[in-house]
Amino acid sequence: MTDEDVLRRLDRLEAAQAVQNVMGTYEYLHSAYRNAEIVDLFADVDDLLIEMPAGIWRGRDAAYRCFGVTFEQELTRPDRRGELVEHTLTTPVIEVAADAQTAKAVWNSPGHEAHRFFWVEGSPQIEFWYWCTYSVDFLRTESGWKIWHLHVYQTWASEVGKSILDAPPPPEPPIPNGPGRPDEPISFETKYSRNRAPALVPVPPKPYDTFIAED
């Protein structure tokens, strides 16, 4: 193995740690309701893509419309006392391309939340479990590693103390319809259902040389 090979491998190891740190920062900011700051974790490119349970945002301003407007303003009450969002990152599979210009990763994310459901009559405060998975493509930029494509797939949600088999999940918030609204609906449903068999979503990445859009 040449010195150049060693340096290339070291660079890719550092890249794997860097993308973990980007997603960790995402979670801490989300828990602190500092969603507007999450925008800076995304690449400044035209083909940005964000898929959330509420829909899909595309384009250079996708992160601003999703996190800077929808999460920061439209889905959050100005009075945030009593609000709770905690999501962890587990079961990572991270692959940095051989050319070290992109990376692909997936995580499982157990979550615990409590919100005032202002879109429900009486604005009840509900505590619930919210599990999801992340599939993320990262791009190496002059400003460091950035999120390029983010997919958030809800696995299941249930009120604390209630079974997903016996009780409906907490009511979803309305699809945003203001300036931060998504561009299109989600590509497919991933929420738990008695009528659907488990599926491999997302697919863990495998080693690759360079990013190909169809991957």
Disulfide bonds with the S-S distance in Angstrom:
none
